[in-house]
Amino acid sequence: MNIQQLGRMAKEIANFFMGEMGEAEAPNRIANHRQRYWDPRMRAAIIEHVKQGGADLRPAVVAAVRSLQPPPPR
């Protein structure tokens, strides 16, 4: 699956949760959804996309993706 398709899916998920829960809760719900239902390869691809700047992703999606990433090594 290419990043454009993943981005589109992420936006649709964000739109749903933002409409249901609001802006503040949406990143948590998006992250939970992605953790539960997305294949590890899909998660890895969207994480890499966010590391590269996350072009065209909603802020709630970027926040959700960042919450799934392990903290950087110190």
C-alpha positions as CSV (number, residue, x, y, z in Angstrom):
1,M,0.0,0.0,0.0
2,N,1.4,3.4,-0.9
3,I,1.6,6.4,1.4
4,Q,-1.1,8.3,-0.5
5,Q,-3.5,5.5,0.3
6,L,-2.4,5.3,3.9
7,G,-2.7,9.1,4.2
8,R,-6.2,9.0,2.8
9,M,-7.2,6.2,5.2
10,A,-5.7,8.1,8.1
11,K,-7.6,11.2,7.1
12,E,-10.9,9.3,7.0
13,I,-10.2,7.8,10.4
14,A,-9.3,11.2,11.7
15,N,-12.5,12.8,10.3
16,F,-14.6,10.1,11.9
17,F,-13.0,10.4,15.4
18,M,-12.9,14.2,15.3
19,G,-16.6,14.2,14.5
20,E,-17.4,11.7,17.3
21,M,-14.9,12.8,20.0
22,G,-13.7,16.2,19.1
23,E,-10.2,17.6,18.5
24,A,-8.8,16.8,21.9
25,E,-9.6,13.1,22.1
26,A,-9.2,12.3,18.4
27,P,-5.4,11.6,18.5
28,N,-5.8,9.0,21.2
29,R,-8.6,7.2,19.3
30,I,-6.8,7.4,16.0
31,A,-3.7,5.9,17.6
32,N,-5.7,3.1,19.2
33,H,-7.5,2.3,16.0
34,R,-4.2,2.2,14.1
35,Q,-2.6,0.0,16.7
36,R,-5.5,-2.4,16.7
37,Y,-6.3,-2.7,13.0
38,W,-3.4,-1.6,10.9
39,D,-0.8,-4.1,9.8
40,P,2.7,-3.4,11.2
41,R,3.9,-2.5,7.8
42,M,1.2,0.1,7.4
43,R,2.1,1.5,10.8
44,A,5.8,1.6,9.9
45,A,5.0,3.4,6.6
46,I,2.9,6.1,8.2
47,I,5.5,6.6,11.0
48,E,8.2,7.0,8.4
49,H,6.0,9.5,6.5
50,V,5.5,11.6,9.6
51,K,9.3,11.5,10.3
52,Q,9.7,12.9,6.8
53,G,7.3,15.8,7.6
54,G,3.9,14.1,7.2
55,A,2.8,16.1,4.2
56,D,-1.0,16.3,3.8
57,L,-1.8,14.7,7.1
58,R,-4.1,16.4,9.6
59,P,-2.5,17.5,12.9
60,A,-4.6,14.9,14.8
61,V,-3.1,12.2,12.6
62,V,0.5,13.4,13.1
63,A,-0.1,13.6,16.9
64,A,-1.5,10.0,16.9
65,V,1.4,8.7,14.9
66,R,3.9,10.4,17.1
67,S,2.2,8.8,20.2
68,L,2.9,5.4,18.7
69,Q,6.5,5.9,18.1
70,P,9.0,4.8,20.7
71,P,10.8,7.7,22.3
72,P,14.1,8.6,20.7
73,P,17.2,7.1,22.3
74,R,19.1,9.4,24.7
